[in-house]
Amino acid sequence: MKALIRQVHFLFLITAVLALVCLFAGPAAAQLNQAEQTAIEAAARSGNPTAIKNVIRNAVRRAIAAGANPEQAAREAAQIAAASAAAAGQNTAIVIEAASSGAASGAVEAAAAAGQDVAAAAQAASSGAASGAVAAAAAAGQDVAAAARAASSGAASGAVESAAAAGQDVAATARAASSGATSGAASAARATGQSSETTAAVTQAASSGALSGATQAAQETGQNVEAVISASQTGSQEGEQVAQQEQEQEQQDAEPAPEPEPAPEPEPEPEPEEPITPDEQDASPV
């Protein structure tokens, strides 16, 4: 009976996640194939961080190389992993961090292999991973700020780690990943109807998580830690600004357009004077 309940709960969460995929990505098709989605579900339900990271890194890298959108691919992977972990009773923060790390890592590796903009790929994937994690946490009724912190930490560390391995600009990658993770988490908080206070907490948690993840990865890969810290802090500030601008734009779009003022009525034209008749002209004084 308990197994049946867990299965029903899992199906419910997956349905909620698919609905959120449609909310964020619109009518676009799934970026990951069915085999990859199944592998992510299995890895997340096992709770093994290494397996989760590797499965998602390979899936996102393959998808991007095949022309997928990095942000959407990372978002999809993070949402599936987070929902599967929650349904299986795993530690979702650990799963989310591993999933986001794999997503950002796969995006950086794909961009580096193709000679594309690594920083842009890191920013897009980090944004997708953070927004996907926050959305999944909201759907499961979990702590969205904790999800934002875990996702941002994982995304920043994965991006820095892979950038270092590929000989790319690590500081620039850290800055881009931190920016994307912060703005992505904040956007997802608003999109899922979180309060302004919760959204602010999510934004702060994402910024903190990105700094932590980037710093740790820089230390482990022998990079200039101070440069990475400064870059990550700058990136998070930029992400907060982007999130604020998006919020202001959404508020403006939601405001009703002012009604046009009624046009003034035209003044009536004066009636023409009647012409003077010849008799009236003769009767007028000289």
C-alpha positions as CSV (number, residue, x, y, z in Angstrom):
1,M,0.0,0.0,0.0
2,K,2.8,2.4,0.9
3,A,4.5,1.6,-2.4
4,L,1.3,2.5,-4.3
5,I,1.0,5.8,-2.4
6,R,4.6,6.7,-3.2
7,Q,4.0,5.8,-6.9
8,V,0.9,8.0,-7.0
9,H,2.8,10.8,-5.3
10,F,5.6,10.5,-7.8
11,L,3.2,10.6,-10.8
12,F,1.6,13.7,-9.3
13,L,4.9,15.5,-8.9
14,I,6.0,14.6,-12.4
15,T,2.7,15.9,-13.8
16,A,3.2,19.1,-11.9
17,V,6.7,19.4,-13.2
18,L,5.6,18.9,-16.8
19,A,3.0,21.6,-16.3
20,L,5.8,23.9,-15.1
21,V,7.9,23.0,-18.1
22,C,5.1,24.2,-20.3
23,L,4.7,27.3,-18.2
24,F,8.4,28.3,-18.6
25,A,9.1,26.9,-22.1
26,G,5.8,27.4,-23.7
27,P,4.9,25.0,-26.5
28,A,8.5,24.1,-27.2
29,A,9.2,20.4,-27.4
30,A,11.2,18.6,-24.7
31,Q,14.9,19.2,-24.9
32,L,15.9,15.8,-23.5
33,N,14.8,12.5,-25.0
34,Q,12.8,9.9,-23.2
35,A,15.8,7.7,-22.3
36,E,17.6,10.7,-20.7
37,Q,14.5,11.7,-18.7
38,T,14.1,8.1,-17.4
39,A,17.8,8.0,-16.5
40,I,17.6,11.3,-14.6
41,E,14.5,10.0,-12.7
42,A,16.3,6.8,-11.7
43,A,19.5,8.6,-10.6
44,A,17.6,11.2,-8.6
45,R,15.5,8.6,-6.9
46,S,18.7,6.8,-5.9
47,G,20.0,10.0,-4.3
48,N,23.5,9.3,-5.6
49,P,25.1,12.8,-6.3
50,T,27.8,11.5,-8.6
51,A,25.3,9.5,-10.7
52,I,23.0,12.4,-10.9
53,K,25.6,14.8,-12.0
54,N,27.1,12.5,-14.6
55,V,23.7,11.6,-16.1
56,I,22.6,15.2,-16.4
57,R,25.9,16.5,-17.6
58,N,25.9,13.9,-20.5
59,A,22.3,14.5,-21.3
60,V,22.6,18.3,-21.4
61,R,25.8,18.2,-23.3
62,R,24.3,15.9,-25.9
63,A,21.1,18.0,-26.2
64,I,23.0,21.2,-26.7
65,A,25.3,19.7,-29.3
66,A,22.1,18.6,-31.1
67,G,20.8,22.2,-31.1
68,A,18.8,22.3,-27.9
69,N,18.4,25.6,-25.9
70,P,20.9,25.4,-23.0
71,E,18.5,27.2,-20.6
72,Q,15.6,25.0,-21.4
73,A,17.6,21.8,-21.3
74,A,19.1,22.6,-17.9
75,R,15.7,23.7,-16.5
76,E,14.1,20.5,-17.7
77,A,16.8,18.3,-16.2
78,A,16.7,20.1,-12.8
79,Q,12.9,19.9,-12.6
80,I,12.8,16.2,-13.3
81,A,15.6,15.5,-10.8
82,A,14.1,17.6,-8.0
83,A,10.6,16.1,-8.5
84,S,11.9,12.6,-8.6
85,A,14.0,13.1,-5.4
86,A,11.1,14.6,-3.5
87,A,8.8,11.7,-4.5
88,A,11.4,9.2,-3.4
89,G,12.0,10.9,-0.1
90,Q,15.6,11.8,-0.9
91,N,17.5,14.9,0.3
92,T,16.3,17.3,-2.4
93,A,19.0,19.9,-1.7
94,I,21.7,17.4,-2.4
95,V,20.0,16.2,-5.5
96,I,19.3,19.7,-6.8
97,E,22.9,20.7,-6.2
98,A,24.2,17.7,-8.1
99,A,21.7,18.2,-10.9
100,S,22.5,21.8,-11.4
101,S,26.2,21.1,-11.3
102,G,25.8,18.6,-14.1
103,A,23.6,20.9,-16.2
104,A,26.0,23.8,-16.0
105,S,29.0,21.5,-16.6
106,G,27.4,19.9,-19.6
107,A,26.5,23.3,-21.1
108,V,30.1,24.6,-20.6
109,E,31.6,21.5,-22.1
110,A,29.3,21.6,-25.1
111,A,30.1,25.3,-25.8
112,A,33.8,24.8,-25.4
113,A,33.8,21.8,-27.7
114,A,31.9,23.8,-30.4
115,G,34.0,26.9,-30.0
116,Q,31.0,28.9,-28.7
117,D,30.6,31.5,-26.0
118,V,31.3,29.5,-22.8
119,A,30.2,32.3,-20.5
120,A,26.9,32.7,-22.3
121,A,26.3,28.9,-22.1
122,A,27.1,29.0,-18.4
123,Q,24.7,31.8,-17.7
124,A,21.9,30.2,-19.7
125,A,22.3,26.8,-18.1
126,S,22.7,28.2,-14.6
127,S,19.5,30.3,-15.0
128,G,17.6,27.2,-16.3
129,A,18.8,25.0,-13.5
130,A,18.0,27.5,-10.8
131,S,14.6,28.3,-12.2
132,G,13.8,24.6,-12.7
133,A,14.8,23.7,-9.1
134,V,12.8,26.6,-7.6
135,A,9.7,25.7,-9.7
136,A,9.9,22.0,-8.7
137,A,10.3,23.0,-5.0
138,A,7.3,25.2,-5.3
139,A,5.2,22.4,-6.9
140,A,6.2,20.0,-4.1
141,G,5.5,22.5,-1.3
142,Q,9.2,22.6,-0.3
143,D,11.6,25.4,0.8
144,V,12.1,27.4,-2.4
145,A,15.0,29.4,-0.9
146,A,16.8,26.3,0.0
147,A,16.3,25.0,-3.5
148,A,17.6,28.2,-4.9
149,R,20.7,28.1,-2.8
150,A,21.5,24.5,-3.7
151,A,20.9,25.0,-7.4
152,S,23.0,28.1,-7.6
153,S,25.8,26.5,-5.7
154,G,25.8,23.5,-7.9
155,A,25.5,25.5,-11.2
156,A,28.4,27.9,-10.3
157,S,30.6,25.1,-9.1
158,G,29.9,22.9,-12.2
159,A,30.5,25.8,-14.6
160,V,33.8,26.8,-12.9
161,E,35.0,23.3,-12.7
162,S,34.4,22.6,-16.4
163,A,35.7,26.0,-17.5
164,A,38.9,25.3,-15.7
165,A,39.2,21.8,-17.2
166,A,38.7,23.2,-20.7
167,G,41.2,26.1,-20.3
168,Q,38.5,28.8,-20.4
169,D,38.2,32.1,-18.6
170,V,37.2,30.8,-15.1
171,A,36.4,34.3,-13.6
172,A,34.2,35.2,-16.5
173,T,32.4,31.9,-16.3
174,A,31.9,32.3,-12.6
175,R,30.4,35.8,-13.1
176,A,28.1,34.5,-15.8
177,A,26.9,31.5,-13.9
178,S,26.3,33.5,-10.7
179,S,24.3,36.1,-12.7
180,G,22.2,33.5,-14.5
181,A,21.5,31.5,-11.3
182,T,20.4,34.5,-9.3
183,S,18.1,35.9,-12.0
184,G,16.7,32.5,-12.8
185,A,15.8,31.7,-9.2
186,A,14.2,35.1,-8.7
187,S,12.2,34.8,-11.9
188,A,10.9,31.3,-11.0
189,A,9.9,32.6,-7.5
190,R,7.7,35.3,-9.1
191,A,6.4,32.9,-11.8
192,T,5.2,30.4,-9.1
193,G,3.4,33.1,-7.1
194,Q,5.8,33.5,-4.2
195,S,5.4,36.6,-2.0
196,S,7.7,39.5,-2.4
197,E,9.4,38.6,0.9
198,T,9.9,35.0,-0.3
199,T,11.2,36.1,-3.6
200,A,13.7,38.4,-1.9
201,A,14.8,35.5,0.2
202,V,15.2,33.3,-2.9
203,T,17.3,35.9,-4.6
204,Q,19.6,36.3,-1.6
205,A,19.9,32.5,-1.2
206,A,20.8,32.1,-4.9
207,S,23.4,34.8,-4.7
208,S,24.9,33.2,-1.6
209,G,24.8,29.8,-3.1
210,A,26.5,30.9,-6.3
211,L,29.4,32.5,-4.4
212,S,29.9,29.4,-2.2
213,G,29.8,27.0,-5.2
214,A,32.2,29.2,-7.3
215,T,34.6,29.6,-4.5
216,Q,34.8,26.0,-3.6
217,A,35.3,25.0,-7.3
218,A,38.0,27.6,-7.7
219,Q,39.8,26.2,-4.6
220,E,39.5,22.6,-5.8
221,T,40.8,23.4,-9.3
222,G,43.7,25.6,-8.2
223,Q,42.3,28.8,-9.6
224,N,42.7,32.4,-8.5
225,V,40.2,32.3,-5.6
226,E,40.0,36.0,-5.0
227,A,39.3,36.7,-8.7
228,V,36.6,34.1,-8.8
229,I,35.0,35.5,-5.6
230,S,35.0,39.0,-7.0
231,A,33.6,37.8,-10.3
232,S,30.9,35.8,-8.6
233,Q,29.8,38.7,-6.4
234,T,29.6,41.0,-9.5
235,G,27.6,38.4,-11.4
236,S,25.1,38.0,-8.6
237,Q,24.6,41.7,-8.4
238,E,24.0,41.8,-12.1
239,G,21.5,38.9,-11.7
240,E,19.7,40.8,-9.0
241,Q,19.5,43.9,-11.3
242,V,18.1,41.7,-14.1
243,A,15.5,40.2,-11.8
244,Q,14.5,43.7,-10.6
245,Q,14.1,45.0,-14.1
246,E,12.0,42.0,-15.1
247,Q,9.8,42.5,-12.1
248,E,9.3,46.2,-12.9
249,Q,8.5,45.3,-16.5
250,E,6.0,42.7,-15.4
251,Q,4.3,45.2,-13.2
252,Q,4.1,47.7,-16.0
253,D,2.6,45.1,-18.3
254,A,0.0,44.2,-15.7
255,E,-1.2,47.8,-15.2
256,P,-4.3,48.6,-17.3
257,A,-3.7,51.1,-20.1
258,P,-5.0,54.6,-19.3
259,E,-8.3,55.3,-21.0
260,P,-8.0,57.9,-23.8
261,E,-9.5,61.3,-22.9
262,P,-12.6,62.1,-24.8
263,A,-12.1,64.4,-27.8
264,P,-13.4,67.9,-27.2
265,E,-16.7,68.7,-28.9
266,P,-16.3,71.1,-31.8
267,E,-17.6,74.6,-31.2
268,P,-20.8,75.4,-33.2
269,E,-20.1,77.5,-36.3
270,P,-21.8,80.9,-36.2
271,E,-24.9,81.2,-38.3
272,P,-24.4,83.3,-41.4
273,E,-26.0,86.7,-41.4
274,E,-29.0,87.1,-43.8
275,P,-28.1,89.3,-46.8
276,I,-29.6,92.9,-46.8
277,T,-32.4,93.2,-49.3
278,P,-32.6,96.2,-51.7
279,D,-35.5,97.7,-49.8
280,E,-33.5,97.6,-46.6
281,Q,-30.6,99.3,-48.3
282,D,-32.9,102.2,-49.6
283,A,-34.3,102.6,-46.1
284,S,-30.9,102.9,-44.4
285,P,-29.7,106.5,-43.5
286,V,-27.2,108.2,-45.7
